[in-house]
């Protein structure tokens, strides 16, 4: 059973996104940006492709998240640490693990809400043609999972430093690396000095490969495994860092 | 070790275990998956699984894809990466269902490497991107005995047929010999060809030169083609049989066909209620097939061609002219089939066929027969209908249009019957010969397939090919449809049951409709303009015929006046034409803009409104609370003051 304190903390965190302009700015930039990129004039444009699928929409999601998720995650712990409220929080009847999970799920739910805000796209494809709803559902699931992974990374770096800007930059860098891990230039670079199994190892870390695989319409156990391990590890790191902070 | 160091070590160890766990998990759990796509793009059909189950020796699959070259190339080339991922994923499914008999190797052939040399040697299609960089995207399958078959290039447009192509490749590695196809026809579709020089001389002498139909010549490139005589008593030594225009066959031949099917032979039949390409067709008479005797056979297959009845479709009608002295226009008799005719049936025969032209195609009906499964291969659209016509009516397009009414369900022009059939000759051919044919079959020993088309003309030279400077070349998809059909009947039953994944049409229906409407209105306007010009010309001719020395000047003036009038009319009509075109374009653009604003502005607007409202409410609430607190503080202060005063 989920502890009542964790529940309260979750709702408090979730509500906090709507008490400051930051949450609204994030939502507006994300929804406007993804809409604009999907319809941007060009060969990849949704209207140019004339296909009732959301491929043009989902292909921009990881790149939108690359900058917007660090912006959400940077304040998770850095702000608390800087203002000293983290000590106050940890004196409450809540463990570090519970606090980390509550904050993580609150921010994940917030991103989930942002994704729900893109429902006009589903109306659009339904009006214009006959979309494959199974693939659309998986596209959203993949977007939600990629958001979870990047948020976990962001939470870790937010706990690492008191400075929100540093946390933002570190998260962007690591997220970019995780997104690009399977891309040919990076793999070429690694293969120039490493054996093949190291290249394979690196390729398996690619968030984008797993995202693409789900977004194509096939959901495999390896995808769930990848995102679960990824999220668990970064949250585990987050807990360790806060434990150390608490000890200090 | 202090706590801090221990924690850092934990994080590093965690990072290491995460990488390892992800790597192991990605390899182990790849096979457990759910295919969410509507067309089940990533799920193998039972036919494929059955063929893979028959594998008892290893086959190596080498997938050549120039990934590095594609990533360096243009955006269009990078788009092939998606198709490569699909091919790779499907091949992995093949491997995992092959009981370790298939081995897949993915090769990225770089310039000047042995891999590139191998790709060229195998005969894979090569595209030169730069002076050094070459692009390959093909597959080689080879078994232990050295048989190798290739798919020279994976065309993304043939995505729906990919599983069939891969299964066929494996099937042909298992069965590498060339198939024998028998052709039985009442028309001379397969004759001993004269040499081209003699044929030319005979033509110059005004003599008729009988030549094989080009489709049969095309067929002989892939199969051993054997002619079956019209009066043959038995059909043997052929893997599959093609019957064209079945009429006038002897009883023995019909009996031989019947027994061939019951023995598990597959048959492709081309019937036609009106074969216009036959030279023997008289002015008003029609040459039709099947005759009554062949109908008995078709009856046992559960397929019937309706007499004097034709399949028509207003939206698929072709553009042309019946006679050279008639103006061109839409012809009901010409059915130009695109994907609308095939997409709902997902048959491999029609995969990739979107330009097949039929002339007076007939109407096929299927009746249910126990143990036989009928499936439609091609039909008109939902708005197509059957119409009846005969004699002189067939030569008059206007009469045909008058006879036609729009329908509400498709009219079938090609059927496939699969299963076990019964004989049409339960008592043999003739009573007196009964004792000679005691050993005949009364029902199928094993399953077979019969495919029936309701048109013969579409495979004739006249409608499937066109003459060019370099000789005959294919005019449309008719010859491909013929080859696909032959391929379908010459394969294994399992191979035949591998259905095309189907291509669900996901284009913007709303936009297509607007554009179709605009095109229709444009065509009407063009017709109006042409009619005005024709009217003017006939008026001018009439004036010319009245001309004599006395009134020539007057008539010239009249002519100039009419010409001015016509120019004015045409200018007005052209303006309307421009408006119609612009309106269609603007309507599409308006829809595009609307959805762009809807997707970029709609929700953000509500988020902003909600944010303002919520924070206003919140601050009012806070203000209220502050006031209450202040008020309490004030009253407390006053009370204290009063007490002190007292």
Interface residues (C-beta under 8 A of the other chain):
Chain A: X18 X19 X21 X24 X27 X28 X31 X32 X35 X36 X38 X39 X43 X47 X50 X51 X52 X53 X117 X118 X119 X120 X121 X123 X124 X127 X128 X129 X130 X131 X132 X133 X134 X135 X137 X138 X184 X185 X188 X200 X201 X204 X205 X212 X216 X217 X218 X219 X220 X221 X222 X224 X225 X226 X229 X230 X233 X236 X237 X240 X241 X243 X244 X247
Chain B: X3 X4 X7 X10 X11 X14 X15 X17 X18 X19 X21 X22 X23 X25 X26 X27 X28 X29 X30 X31 X32 X33 X34 X35 X36 X37 X38 X39 X41 X42 X67 X68 X71 X75 X82 X85 X86 X89 X504 X505 X506 X507 X508 X509 X510 X511 X592 X595 X596 X598 X599 X600 X601 X602 X603 X604 X607 X608 X611 X614 X615 X618
